[in-house]
Amino acid sequence: MTESSTPKRLEELAAGYVVGNLDLEEAEEFRQLLQENPELVTQVNLLEDVLGTVERQSAGNSFRQTFCACRPLMMYQA
């Protein structure tokens, strides 16, 4: 297993990809991984859904309200 394909690294890359904070090399690496791993596309879609929910819920809500609203979505990832 290469360093970029360890579960922890994939999770870090996916999260960085979703929030847009990967550097150019990491972004290219992750785009390649997305092409090779359809299940990774599903994980990215889930993270994007969670992020969208957090953004919508956080407008005027406390962190606790936001977290509780997103918790069911995050449980599907496990």
PDB file with one MODEL, atoms N, CA, C and O in Angstrom:
MODEL        1
ATOM      1  N   MET A   1       0.862  -1.177   0.000  1.00  0.00           N
ATOM      2  CA  MET A   1       0.000   0.000   0.000  1.00  0.00           C
ATOM      3  C   MET A   1       0.904   1.234   0.000  1.00  0.00           C
ATOM      4  O   MET A   1       1.788   1.368   0.846  1.00  0.00           O
ATOM      5  N   THR A   2       0.675   2.114  -0.940  1.00  0.00           N
ATOM      6  CA  THR A   2       1.479   3.325  -0.995  1.00  0.00           C
ATOM      7  C   THR A   2       0.998   4.314   0.057  1.00  0.00           C
ATOM      8  O   THR A   2      -0.114   4.210   0.575  1.00  0.00           O
ATOM      9  N   GLU A   3       1.867   5.279   0.358  1.00  0.00           N
ATOM     10  CA  GLU A   3       1.529   6.270   1.386  1.00  0.00           C
ATOM     11  C   GLU A   3       0.246   7.011   1.040  1.00  0.00           C
ATOM     12  O   GLU A   3      -0.547   7.324   1.928  1.00  0.00           O
ATOM     13  N   SER A   4       0.031   7.299  -0.260  1.00  0.00           N
ATOM     14  CA  SER A   4      -1.161   8.057  -0.646  1.00  0.00           C
ATOM     15  C   SER A   4      -2.439   7.231  -0.572  1.00  0.00           C
ATOM     16  O   SER A   4      -3.537   7.787  -0.619  1.00  0.00           O
ATOM     17  N   SER A   5      -2.310   5.909  -0.456  1.00  0.00           N
ATOM     18  CA  SER A   5      -3.522   5.096  -0.430  1.00  0.00           C
ATOM     19  C   SER A   5      -3.830   4.524   0.952  1.00  0.00           C
ATOM     20  O   SER A   5      -4.721   3.685   1.080  1.00  0.00           O
ATOM     21  N   THR A   6      -3.118   4.955   1.975  1.00  0.00           N
ATOM     22  CA  THR A   6      -3.489   4.511   3.312  1.00  0.00           C
ATOM     23  C   THR A   6      -4.831   5.156   3.665  1.00  0.00           C
ATOM     24  O   THR A   6      -5.120   6.262   3.208  1.00  0.00           O
ATOM     25  N   PRO A   7      -5.643   4.486   4.461  1.00  0.00           N
ATOM     26  CA  PRO A   7      -6.953   5.058   4.798  1.00  0.00           C
ATOM     27  C   PRO A   7      -6.859   6.463   5.389  1.00  0.00           C
ATOM     28  O   PRO A   7      -7.664   7.329   5.048  1.00  0.00           O
ATOM     29  N   LYS A   8      -5.897   6.696   6.262  1.00  0.00           N
ATOM     30  CA  LYS A   8      -5.770   8.024   6.872  1.00  0.00           C
ATOM     31  C   LYS A   8      -5.413   9.067   5.818  1.00  0.00           C
ATOM     32  O   LYS A   8      -5.983  10.159   5.813  1.00  0.00           O
ATOM     33  N   ARG A   9      -4.486   8.749   4.932  1.00  0.00           N
ATOM     34  CA  ARG A   9      -4.076   9.704   3.901  1.00  0.00           C
ATOM     35  C   ARG A   9      -5.216   9.978   2.929  1.00  0.00           C
ATOM     36  O   ARG A   9      -5.423  11.123   2.526  1.00  0.00           O
ATOM     37  N   LEU A  10      -5.964   8.935   2.546  1.00  0.00           N
ATOM     38  CA  LEU A  10      -7.110   9.132   1.660  1.00  0.00           C
ATOM     39  C   LEU A  10      -8.144  10.049   2.300  1.00  0.00           C
ATOM     40  O   LEU A  10      -8.726  10.908   1.637  1.00  0.00           O
ATOM     41  N   GLU A  11      -8.361   9.857   3.592  1.00  0.00           N
ATOM     42  CA  GLU A  11      -9.318  10.701   4.318  1.00  0.00           C
ATOM     43  C   GLU A  11      -8.842  12.156   4.341  1.00  0.00           C
ATOM     44  O   GLU A  11      -9.631  13.078   4.135  1.00  0.00           O
ATOM     45  N   GLU A  12      -7.539  12.352   4.594  1.00  0.00           N
ATOM     46  CA  GLU A  12      -6.985  13.707   4.613  1.00  0.00           C
ATOM     47  C   GLU A  12      -7.095  14.371   3.236  1.00  0.00           C
ATOM     48  O   GLU A  12      -7.481  15.535   3.128  1.00  0.00           O
ATOM     49  N   LEU A  13      -6.750  13.617   2.189  1.00  0.00           N
ATOM     50  CA  LEU A  13      -6.830  14.163   0.837  1.00  0.00           C
ATOM     51  C   LEU A  13      -8.276  14.483   0.464  1.00  0.00           C
ATOM     52  O   LEU A  13      -8.552  15.532  -0.119  1.00  0.00           O
ATOM     53  N   ALA A  14      -9.198  13.581   0.801  1.00  0.00           N
ATOM     54  CA  ALA A  14     -10.610  13.809   0.477  1.00  0.00           C
ATOM     55  C   ALA A  14     -11.126  15.065   1.172  1.00  0.00           C
ATOM     56  O   ALA A  14     -11.805  15.887   0.555  1.00  0.00           O
ATOM     57  N   ALA A  15     -10.806  15.212   2.448  1.00  0.00           N
ATOM     58  CA  ALA A  15     -11.256  16.394   3.186  1.00  0.00           C
ATOM     59  C   ALA A  15     -10.637  17.660   2.600  1.00  0.00           C
ATOM     60  O   ALA A  15     -11.326  18.665   2.430  1.00  0.00           O
ATOM     61  N   GLY A  16      -9.361  17.618   2.294  1.00  0.00           N
ATOM     62  CA  GLY A  16      -8.695  18.771   1.701  1.00  0.00           C
ATOM     63  C   GLY A  16      -9.254  19.121   0.342  1.00  0.00           C
ATOM     64  O   GLY A  16      -9.373  20.295  -0.010  1.00  0.00           O
ATOM     65  N   TYR A  17      -9.597  18.096  -0.421  1.00  0.00           N
ATOM     66  CA  TYR A  17     -10.177  18.302  -1.748  1.00  0.00           C
ATOM     67  C   TYR A  17     -11.531  19.000  -1.640  1.00  0.00           C
ATOM     68  O   TYR A  17     -11.822  19.929  -2.393  1.00  0.00           O
ATOM     69  N   VAL A  18     -12.343  18.549  -0.711  1.00  0.00           N
ATOM     70  CA  VAL A  18     -13.689  19.096  -0.538  1.00  0.00           C
ATOM     71  C   VAL A  18     -13.647  20.561  -0.096  1.00  0.00           C
ATOM     72  O   VAL A  18     -14.433  21.380  -0.573  1.00  0.00           O
ATOM     73  N   VAL A  19     -12.737  20.884   0.805  1.00  0.00           N
ATOM     74  CA  VAL A  19     -12.675  22.271   1.278  1.00  0.00           C
ATOM     75  C   VAL A  19     -11.742  23.136   0.435  1.00  0.00           C
ATOM     76  O   VAL A  19     -11.648  24.344   0.652  1.00  0.00           O
ATOM     77  N   GLY A  20     -11.052  22.520  -0.524  1.00  0.00           N
ATOM     78  CA  GLY A  20     -10.223  23.280  -1.458  1.00  0.00           C
ATOM     79  C   GLY A  20      -8.899  23.759  -0.906  1.00  0.00           C
ATOM     80  O   GLY A  20      -8.429  24.833  -1.280  1.00  0.00           O
ATOM     81  N   ASN A  21      -8.282  22.981  -0.016  1.00  0.00           N
ATOM     82  CA  ASN A  21      -7.000  23.437   0.515  1.00  0.00           C
ATOM     83  C   ASN A  21      -5.835  22.502   0.203  1.00  0.00           C
ATOM     84  O   ASN A  21      -4.851  22.471   0.942  1.00  0.00           O
ATOM     85  N   LEU A  22      -5.939  21.742  -0.884  1.00  0.00           N
ATOM     86  CA  LEU A  22      -4.810  20.926  -1.325  1.00  0.00           C
ATOM     87  C   LEU A  22      -3.882  21.772  -2.181  1.00  0.00           C
ATOM     88  O   LEU A  22      -4.333  22.652  -2.914  1.00  0.00           O
ATOM     89  N   ASP A  23      -2.573  21.503  -2.087  1.00  0.00           N
ATOM     90  CA  ASP A  23      -1.667  22.176  -3.006  1.00  0.00           C
ATOM     91  C   ASP A  23      -1.785  21.496  -4.375  1.00  0.00           C
ATOM     92  O   ASP A  23      -2.471  20.482  -4.503  1.00  0.00           O
ATOM     93  N   LEU A  24      -1.132  22.037  -5.379  1.00  0.00           N
ATOM     94  CA  LEU A  24      -1.286  21.518  -6.744  1.00  0.00           C
ATOM     95  C   LEU A  24      -0.907  20.052  -6.861  1.00  0.00           C
ATOM     96  O   LEU A  24      -1.596  19.285  -7.533  1.00  0.00           O
ATOM     97  N   GLU A  25       0.179  19.657  -6.217  1.00  0.00           N
ATOM     98  CA  GLU A  25       0.633  18.261  -6.271  1.00  0.00           C
ATOM     99  C   GLU A  25      -0.382  17.326  -5.616  1.00  0.00           C
ATOM    100  O   GLU A  25      -0.709  16.274  -6.166  1.00  0.00           O
ATOM    101  N   GLU A  26      -0.876  17.711  -4.447  1.00  0.00           N
ATOM    102  CA  GLU A  26      -1.869  16.894  -3.746  1.00  0.00           C
ATOM    103  C   GLU A  26      -3.165  16.805  -4.543  1.00  0.00           C
ATOM    104  O   GLU A  26      -3.774  15.738  -4.619  1.00  0.00           O
ATOM    105  N   ALA A  27      -3.588  17.914  -5.137  1.00  0.00           N
ATOM    106  CA  ALA A  27      -4.822  17.921  -5.921  1.00  0.00           C
ATOM    107  C   ALA A  27      -4.697  16.986  -7.119  1.00  0.00           C
ATOM    108  O   ALA A  27      -5.634  16.249  -7.427  1.00  0.00           O
ATOM    109  N   GLU A  28      -3.567  17.009  -7.788  1.00  0.00           N
ATOM    110  CA  GLU A  28      -3.354  16.116  -8.933  1.00  0.00           C
ATOM    111  C   GLU A  28      -3.327  14.661  -8.478  1.00  0.00           C
ATOM    112  O   GLU A  28      -3.926  13.795  -9.116  1.00  0.00           O
ATOM    113  N   GLU A  29      -2.638  14.398  -7.383  1.00  0.00           N
ATOM    114  CA  GLU A  29      -2.591  13.050  -6.812  1.00  0.00           C
ATOM    115  C   GLU A  29      -4.012  12.564  -6.504  1.00  0.00           C
ATOM    116  O   GLU A  29      -4.368  11.427  -6.812  1.00  0.00           O
ATOM    117  N   PHE A  30      -4.813  13.435  -5.898  1.00  0.00           N
ATOM    118  CA  PHE A  30      -6.160  13.024  -5.514  1.00  0.00           C
ATOM    119  C   PHE A  30      -7.057  12.835  -6.730  1.00  0.00           C
ATOM    120  O   PHE A  30      -7.872  11.913  -6.746  1.00  0.00           O
ATOM    121  N   ARG A  31      -6.929  13.684  -7.748  1.00  0.00           N
ATOM    122  CA  ARG A  31      -7.723  13.496  -8.975  1.00  0.00           C
ATOM    123  C   ARG A  31      -7.420  12.140  -9.608  1.00  0.00           C
ATOM    124  O   ARG A  31      -8.319  11.470 -10.115  1.00  0.00           O
ATOM    125  N   GLN A  32      -6.145  11.740  -9.577  1.00  0.00           N
ATOM    126  CA  GLN A  32      -5.759  10.427 -10.107  1.00  0.00           C
ATOM    127  C   GLN A  32      -6.400   9.313  -9.277  1.00  0.00           C
ATOM    128  O   GLN A  32      -6.912   8.336  -9.823  1.00  0.00           O
ATOM    129  N   LEU A  33      -6.366   9.472  -7.965  1.00  0.00           N
ATOM    130  CA  LEU A  33      -6.982   8.470  -7.089  1.00  0.00           C
ATOM    131  C   LEU A  33      -8.490   8.384  -7.320  1.00  0.00           C
ATOM    132  O   LEU A  33      -9.061   7.294  -7.267  1.00  0.00           O
ATOM    133  N   LEU A  34      -9.133   9.511  -7.573  1.00  0.00           N
ATOM    134  CA  LEU A  34     -10.573   9.504  -7.860  1.00  0.00           C
ATOM    135  C   LEU A  34     -10.882   8.706  -9.122  1.00  0.00           C
ATOM    136  O   LEU A  34     -11.878   7.985  -9.179  1.00  0.00           O
ATOM    137  N   GLN A  35     -10.031   8.835 -10.125  1.00  0.00           N
ATOM    138  CA  GLN A  35     -10.243   8.091 -11.368  1.00  0.00           C
ATOM    139  C   GLN A  35     -10.076   6.596 -11.162  1.00  0.00           C
ATOM    140  O   GLN A  35     -10.737   5.796 -11.824  1.00  0.00           O
ATOM    141  N   GLU A  36      -9.201   6.221 -10.252  1.00  0.00           N
ATOM    142  CA  GLU A  36      -8.905   4.809 -10.003  1.00  0.00           C
ATOM    143  C   GLU A  36      -9.845   4.158  -8.990  1.00  0.00           C
ATOM    144  O   GLU A  36      -9.934   2.932  -8.935  1.00  0.00           O
ATOM    145  N   ASN A  37     -10.548   4.960  -8.189  1.00  0.00           N
ATOM    146  CA  ASN A  37     -11.350   4.425  -7.080  1.00  0.00           C
ATOM    147  C   ASN A  37     -12.743   5.025  -7.050  1.00  0.00           C
ATOM    148  O   ASN A  37     -12.939   6.082  -6.450  1.00  0.00           O
ATOM    149  N   PRO A  38     -13.720   4.378  -7.684  1.00  0.00           N
ATOM    150  CA  PRO A  38     -15.087   4.906  -7.684  1.00  0.00           C
ATOM    151  C   PRO A  38     -15.668   5.084  -6.280  1.00  0.00           C
ATOM    152  O   PRO A  38     -16.470   5.990  -6.057  1.00  0.00           O
ATOM    153  N   GLU A  39     -15.276   4.236  -5.339  1.00  0.00           N
ATOM    154  CA  GLU A  39     -15.794   4.378  -3.973  1.00  0.00           C
ATOM    155  C   GLU A  39     -15.281   5.655  -3.317  1.00  0.00           C
ATOM    156  O   GLU A  39     -15.915   6.181  -2.403  1.00  0.00           O
ATOM    157  N   LEU A  40     -14.153   6.147  -3.772  1.00  0.00           N
ATOM    158  CA  LEU A  40     -13.631   7.406  -3.272  1.00  0.00           C
ATOM    159  C   LEU A  40     -14.503   8.576  -3.732  1.00  0.00           C
ATOM    160  O   LEU A  40     -14.661   9.560  -3.009  1.00  0.00           O
ATOM    161  N   VAL A  41     -15.058   8.466  -4.919  1.00  0.00           N
ATOM    162  CA  VAL A  41     -15.989   9.484  -5.426  1.00  0.00           C
ATOM    163  C   VAL A  41     -17.204   9.556  -4.509  1.00  0.00           C
ATOM    164  O   VAL A  41     -17.685  10.644  -4.195  1.00  0.00           O
ATOM    165  N   THR A  42     -17.695   8.404  -4.083  1.00  0.00           N
ATOM    166  CA  THR A  42     -18.830   8.347  -3.166  1.00  0.00           C
ATOM    167  C   THR A  42     -18.484   9.040  -1.854  1.00  0.00           C
ATOM    168  O   THR A  42     -19.306   9.777  -1.309  1.00  0.00           O
ATOM    169  N   GLN A  43     -17.270   8.810  -1.339  1.00  0.00           N
ATOM    170  CA  GLN A  43     -16.856   9.448  -0.088  1.00  0.00           C
ATOM    171  C   GLN A  43     -16.785  10.969  -0.257  1.00  0.00           C
ATOM    172  O   GLN A  43     -17.206  11.710   0.631  1.00  0.00           O
ATOM    173  N   VAL A  44     -16.261  11.428  -1.380  1.00  0.00           N
ATOM    174  CA  VAL A  44     -16.181  12.869  -1.630  1.00  0.00           C
ATOM    175  C   VAL A  44     -17.583  13.467  -1.700  1.00  0.00           C
ATOM    176  O   VAL A  44     -17.835  14.533  -1.139  1.00  0.00           O
ATOM    177  N   ASN A  45     -18.489  12.783  -2.385  1.00  0.00           N
ATOM    178  CA  ASN A  45     -19.867  13.278  -2.470  1.00  0.00           C
ATOM    179  C   ASN A  45     -20.500  13.383  -1.084  1.00  0.00           C
ATOM    180  O   ASN A  45     -21.211  14.346  -0.798  1.00  0.00           O
ATOM    181  N   LEU A  46     -20.251  12.414  -0.238  1.00  0.00           N
ATOM    182  CA  LEU A  46     -20.776  12.447   1.127  1.00  0.00           C
ATOM    183  C   LEU A  46     -20.185  13.613   1.910  1.00  0.00           C
ATOM    184  O   LEU A  46     -20.906  14.327   2.607  1.00  0.00           O
ATOM    185  N   LEU A  47     -18.884  13.803   1.796  1.00  0.00           N
ATOM    186  CA  LEU A  47     -18.243  14.922   2.492  1.00  0.00           C
ATOM    187  C   LEU A  47     -18.789  16.257   2.000  1.00  0.00           C
ATOM    188  O   LEU A  47     -19.000  17.171   2.797  1.00  0.00           O
ATOM    189  N   GLU A  48     -19.018  16.377   0.703  1.00  0.00           N
ATOM    190  CA  GLU A  48     -19.588  17.612   0.160  1.00  0.00           C
ATOM    191  C   GLU A  48     -20.996  17.845   0.696  1.00  0.00           C
ATOM    192  O   GLU A  48     -21.370  18.979   0.994  1.00  0.00           O
ATOM    193  N   ASP A  49     -21.777  16.768   0.818  1.00  0.00           N
ATOM    194  CA  ASP A  49     -23.119  16.895   1.393  1.00  0.00           C
ATOM    195  C   ASP A  49     -23.051  17.353   2.847  1.00  0.00           C
ATOM    196  O   ASP A  49     -23.810  18.227   3.266  1.00  0.00           O
ATOM    197  N   VAL A  50     -22.136  16.755   3.612  1.00  0.00           N
ATOM    198  CA  VAL A  50     -21.979  17.128   5.021  1.00  0.00           C
ATOM    199  C   VAL A  50     -21.545  18.581   5.132  1.00  0.00           C
ATOM    200  O   VAL A  50     -22.081  19.332   5.946  1.00  0.00           O
ATOM    201  N   LEU A  51     -20.577  18.979   4.317  1.00  0.00           N
ATOM    202  CA  LEU A  51     -20.108  20.364   4.352  1.00  0.00           C
ATOM    203  C   LEU A  51     -21.230  21.331   4.001  1.00  0.00           C
ATOM    204  O   LEU A  51     -21.379  22.373   4.640  1.00  0.00           O
ATOM    205  N   GLY A  52     -22.016  20.991   2.994  1.00  0.00           N
ATOM    206  CA  GLY A  52     -23.146  21.844   2.627  1.00  0.00           C
ATOM    207  C   GLY A  52     -24.146  21.966   3.753  1.00  0.00           C
ATOM    208  O   GLY A  52     -24.680  23.046   4.003  1.00  0.00           O
ATOM    209  N   THR A  53     -24.402  20.856   4.436  1.00  0.00           N
ATOM    210  CA  THR A  53     -25.321  20.875   5.567  1.00  0.00           C
ATOM    211  C   THR A  53     -24.761  21.730   6.694  1.00  0.00           C
ATOM    212  O   THR A  53     -25.484  22.518   7.304  1.00  0.00           O
ATOM    213  N   VAL A  54     -23.488  21.572   6.964  1.00  0.00           N
ATOM    214  CA  VAL A  54     -22.851  22.372   8.021  1.00  0.00           C
ATOM    215  C   VAL A  54     -22.948  23.852   7.683  1.00  0.00           C
ATOM    216  O   VAL A  54     -23.281  24.668   8.542  1.00  0.00           O
ATOM    217  N   GLU A  55     -22.660  24.198   6.444  1.00  0.00           N
ATOM    218  CA  GLU A  55     -22.718  25.608   6.048  1.00  0.00           C
ATOM    219  C   GLU A  55     -24.136  26.166   6.189  1.00  0.00           C
ATOM    220  O   GLU A  55     -24.319  27.288   6.661  1.00  0.00           O
ATOM    221  N   ARG A  56     -25.134  25.382   5.781  1.00  0.00           N
ATOM    222  CA  ARG A  56     -26.516  25.857   5.902  1.00  0.00           C
ATOM    223  C   ARG A  56     -26.949  25.945   7.352  1.00  0.00           C
ATOM    224  O   ARG A  56     -27.603  26.908   7.752  1.00  0.00           O
ATOM    225  N   GLN A  57     -26.588  24.949   8.138  1.00  0.00           N
ATOM    226  CA  GLN A  57     -27.007  24.906   9.539  1.00  0.00           C
ATOM    227  C   GLN A  57     -26.276  25.938  10.378  1.00  0.00           C
ATOM    228  O   GLN A  57     -26.826  26.439  11.359  1.00  0.00           O
ATOM    229  N   SER A  58     -25.055  26.260  10.011  1.00  0.00           N
ATOM    230  CA  SER A  58     -24.267  27.158  10.849  1.00  0.00           C
ATOM    231  C   SER A  58     -24.697  28.613  10.713  1.00  0.00           C
ATOM    232  O   SER A  58     -24.308  29.448  11.530  1.00  0.00           O
ATOM    233  N   ALA A  59     -25.478  28.924   9.715  1.00  0.00           N
ATOM    234  CA  ALA A  59     -25.967  30.292   9.566  1.00  0.00           C
ATOM    235  C   ALA A  59     -26.987  30.559  10.670  1.00  0.00           C
ATOM    236  O   ALA A  59     -28.175  30.275  10.519  1.00  0.00           O
ATOM    237  N   GLY A  60     -26.503  31.107  11.776  1.00  0.00           N
ATOM    238  CA  GLY A  60     -27.393  31.461  12.869  1.00  0.00           C
ATOM    239  C   GLY A  60     -27.535  30.407  13.945  1.00  0.00           C
ATOM    240  O   GLY A  60     -28.230  30.646  14.932  1.00  0.00           O
ATOM    241  N   ASN A  61     -26.910  29.258  13.800  1.00  0.00           N
ATOM    242  CA  ASN A  61     -27.005  28.210  14.811  1.00  0.00           C
ATOM    243  C   ASN A  61     -25.708  28.087  15.598  1.00  0.00           C
ATOM    244  O   ASN A  61     -24.643  28.503  15.143  1.00  0.00           O
ATOM    245  N   SER A  62     -25.821  27.513  16.776  1.00  0.00           N
ATOM    246  CA  SER A  62     -24.637  27.229  17.576  1.00  0.00           C
ATOM    247  C   SER A  62     -23.928  26.007  17.007  1.00  0.00           C
ATOM    248  O   SER A  62     -24.503  25.268  16.207  1.00  0.00           O
ATOM    249  N   PHE A  63     -22.686  25.794  17.417  1.00  0.00           N
ATOM    250  CA  PHE A  63     -21.942  24.613  16.986  1.00  0.00           C
ATOM    251  C   PHE A  63     -22.689  23.341  17.366  1.00  0.00           C
ATOM    252  O   PHE A  63     -22.765  22.411  16.563  1.00  0.00           O
ATOM    253  N   ARG A  64     -23.234  23.285  18.563  1.00  0.00           N
ATOM    254  CA  ARG A  64     -23.937  22.075  19.019  1.00  0.00           C
ATOM    255  C   ARG A  64     -25.129  21.762  18.117  1.00  0.00           C
ATOM    256  O   ARG A  64     -25.341  20.607  17.749  1.00  0.00           O
ATOM    257  N   GLN A  65     -25.901  22.776  17.763  1.00  0.00           N
ATOM    258  CA  GLN A  65     -27.036  22.555  16.866  1.00  0.00           C
ATOM    259  C   GLN A  65     -26.552  22.058  15.510  1.00  0.00           C
ATOM    260  O   GLN A  65     -27.147  21.148  14.931  1.00  0.00           O
ATOM    261  N   THR A  66     -25.487  22.646  15.007  1.00  0.00           N
ATOM    262  CA  THR A  66     -24.942  22.256  13.709  1.00  0.00           C
ATOM    263  C   THR A  66     -24.422  20.836  13.751  1.00  0.00           C
ATOM    264  O   THR A  66     -24.717  20.044  12.856  1.00  0.00           O
ATOM    265  N   PHE A  67     -23.650  20.496  14.779  1.00  0.00           N
ATOM    266  CA  PHE A  67     -23.096  19.157  14.890  1.00  0.00           C
ATOM    267  C   PHE A  67     -24.195  18.111  14.978  1.00  0.00           C
ATOM    268  O   PHE A  67     -24.120  17.081  14.308  1.00  0.00           O
ATOM    269  N   CYS A  68     -25.199  18.355  15.779  1.00  0.00           N
ATOM    270  CA  CYS A  68     -26.293  17.393  15.937  1.00  0.00           C
ATOM    271  C   CYS A  68     -27.053  17.199  14.630  1.00  0.00           C
ATOM    272  O   CYS A  68     -27.508  16.093  14.338  1.00  0.00           O
ATOM    273  N   ALA A  69     -27.193  18.246  13.855  1.00  0.00           N
ATOM    274  CA  ALA A  69     -27.887  18.134  12.573  1.00  0.00           C
ATOM    275  C   ALA A  69     -27.089  17.311  11.573  1.00  0.00           C
ATOM    276  O   ALA A  69     -27.673  16.638  10.724  1.00  0.00           O
ATOM    277  N   CYS A  70     -25.753  17.356  11.660  1.00  0.00           N
ATOM    278  CA  CYS A  70     -24.902  16.664  10.691  1.00  0.00           C
ATOM    279  C   CYS A  70     -24.497  15.269  11.140  1.00  0.00           C
ATOM    280  O   CYS A  70     -24.048  14.467  10.321  1.00  0.00           O
ATOM    281  N   ARG A  71     -24.640  14.974  12.384  1.00  0.00           N
ATOM    282  CA  ARG A  71     -24.180  13.696  12.904  1.00  0.00           C
ATOM    283  C   ARG A  71     -24.764  12.501  12.150  1.00  0.00           C
ATOM    284  O   ARG A  71     -24.010  11.576  11.849  1.00  0.00           O
ATOM    285  N   PRO A  72     -26.059  12.463  11.827  1.00  0.00           N
ATOM    286  CA  PRO A  72     -26.567  11.307  11.074  1.00  0.00           C
ATOM    287  C   PRO A  72     -25.878  11.141   9.725  1.00  0.00           C
ATOM    288  O   PRO A  72     -25.660  10.010   9.292  1.00  0.00           O
ATOM    289  N   LEU A  73     -25.535  12.215   9.060  1.00  0.00           N
ATOM    290  CA  LEU A  73     -24.845  12.129   7.782  1.00  0.00           C
ATOM    291  C   LEU A  73     -23.445  11.559   7.946  1.00  0.00           C
ATOM    292  O   LEU A  73     -22.999  10.765   7.117  1.00  0.00           O
ATOM    293  N   MET A  74     -22.751  11.949   8.997  1.00  0.00           N
ATOM    294  CA  MET A  74     -21.391  11.486   9.209  1.00  0.00           C
ATOM    295  C   MET A  74     -21.357  10.006   9.571  1.00  0.00           C
ATOM    296  O   MET A  74     -20.363   9.332   9.305  1.00  0.00           O
ATOM    297  N   MET A  75     -22.414   9.495  10.167  1.00  0.00           N
ATOM    298  CA  MET A  75     -22.456   8.095  10.570  1.00  0.00           C
ATOM    299  C   MET A  75     -22.466   7.174   9.365  1.00  0.00           C
ATOM    300  O   MET A  75     -22.009   6.036   9.476  1.00  0.00           O
ATOM    301  N   TYR A  76     -22.965   7.614   8.219  1.00  0.00           N
ATOM    302  CA  TYR A  76     -22.972   6.784   7.025  1.00  0.00           C
ATOM    303  C   TYR A  76     -21.572   6.530   6.493  1.00  0.00           C
ATOM    304  O   TYR A  76     -21.354   5.555   5.774  1.00  0.00           O
ATOM    305  N   GLN A  77     -20.641   7.371   6.827  1.00  0.00           N
ATOM    306  CA  GLN A  77     -19.286   7.248   6.327  1.00  0.00           C
ATOM    307  C   GLN A  77     -18.554   6.074   6.973  1.00  0.00           C
ATOM    308  O   GLN A  77     -17.663   5.494   6.351  1.00  0.00           O
ATOM    309  N   ALA A  78     -18.903   5.718   8.182  1.00  0.00           N
ATOM    310  CA  ALA A  78     -18.203   4.668   8.919  1.00  0.00           C
ATOM    311  C   ALA A  78     -18.373   3.314   8.274  1.00  0.00           C
ATOM    312  O   ALA A  78     -17.844   2.321   8.774  1.00  0.00           O
TER     313      ALA A  78
ENDMDL
END
